Amino acid sequence: MDMIKLNNRDYEWEEGLTVRRLLQKETFTYPRLIVKINNVLVPDEEFESTVIRDGDDVKVIHLLAGG
């Protein structure tokens, strides 16, 4: 079974998995997300075209406003 790390947990990888598809599958609902793959920032406008590869370490971080 092919795997990636998603926020430090094993996650089943599939061929052609993009950042956008991963966010949809996991139903991340916060309007502002930061995504890093192997510690490299992925800009929002590249979520659709950035493919996650087997073995990648993916971090999805929710930005929250406070005050």
DOMARKOL-917293 format. One record per atom (N, C-alpha, C): x, y, z; residue in one letter. Coordinates in steps of 0.2 Angstrom, whole numbers, plus 5000, padded with zeros to 4 digits. Example, Ala and Ser with C-alpha at 12.3 -4.5 7.8 and 13.67 -1.06 7.14 Angstrom:
% DOMARKOL-917293
506649725039A
506249785039A
506649845039A
506449895035S
506849955036S
506450005039S
//
This chain:
% DOMARKOL-917293
500449945000M
500050005000M
500450065000M
500350114995D
500750174995D
500450225000D
500950265003M
500750305008M
501050375008M
500750425011I
501050495012I
500950505019I
501250555022K
501150585028K
500650645028K
500150645031L
499750705031L
499650725038L
499950785040N
499950805047N
500250755052N
500750725050N
501150675054N
500750605055N
500250595051R
499950535051R
499950495044R
499950435044D
499950395038D
499350405034D
499350415028Y
498750425024Y
498850395017Y
498350355015E
498350315009E
498450365003E
498950354999W
499150394993W
498750354987W
498550404982E
498350374976E
498650414970E
498750374964E
499050404958E
498650474956E
498950524955G
498650584952G
498350624958G
498550614964L
498250654970L
498550724970L
498050774969T
498250844969T
498150874976T
498450924977V
498250964984V
497550974984V
497251004979R
496551014979R
496150954981R
496250904977R
495850834978R
495950814986R
496550814988L
496650794995L
496250845000L
496250904999L
495850955003L
495050935003L
494850914997Q
494150894996Q
494050834999Q
494450784998K
494350715002K
494350725009K
494750765012E
494750775019E
494350825022E
493950855017T
493450905019T
493750965024T
494350985022F
494551045026F
494151105024F
493851135029T
493351185028T
493551255030T
494051265033Y
494351335034Y
494451375028Y
494251435028P
494351475021P
495051485020P
495551485025R
496251505023R
496651445026R
496951415021L
497451355023L
498151365020L
498651345024I
499351345021I
499451275020I
499751255014V
499951185013V
500751185011V
501051135014K
501751125013K
501851055011K
502251045006I
502450975004I
503150975005I
503450925009N
504150915011N
504450985013N
504051015017N
504251085020N
504351145015N
504051135009V
504051185004V
503251205003V
503251275004L
502551305003L
502251294996L
501651274996V
501251274990V
500751334989V
500851374984P
500351434984P
499651414982P
499151444985D
498451434984D
498351414976D
498551464972E
498451454965E
498751394962E
499151354965E
499451294963E
499151234966E
498651234970F
498351184973F
498051134968F
497751154962E
497451114957E
497951074953E
498551104952S
499051074948S
499651044951S
499651054958T
500251014962T
500050944964T
500450904961V
500350824962V
500750804968V
500350774973I
500750744978I
500950674977I
501650664978R
501950594976R
501950544982R
502050484980D
502050434986D
502650454990D
502550444997G
503050465001G
503150535004G
502750575000D
502850655002D
502550665009D
502850715012D
502650735019D
502250805018D
501550795019V
501150855018V
500850885025V
500850945025K
500650985031K
500051025029K
499451025032V
498951075031V
498851115037V
498951175037I
498851215043I
498351265042I
497851275047H
497351315047H
497551385050H
497451435046L
497551505049L
496951535052L
496951545058L
496451575062L
496551645064L
496051685064A
496151755066A
495851765073A
496151805077G
495951815084G
496051885086G
495851895092G
495951965094G
495651985100G
//
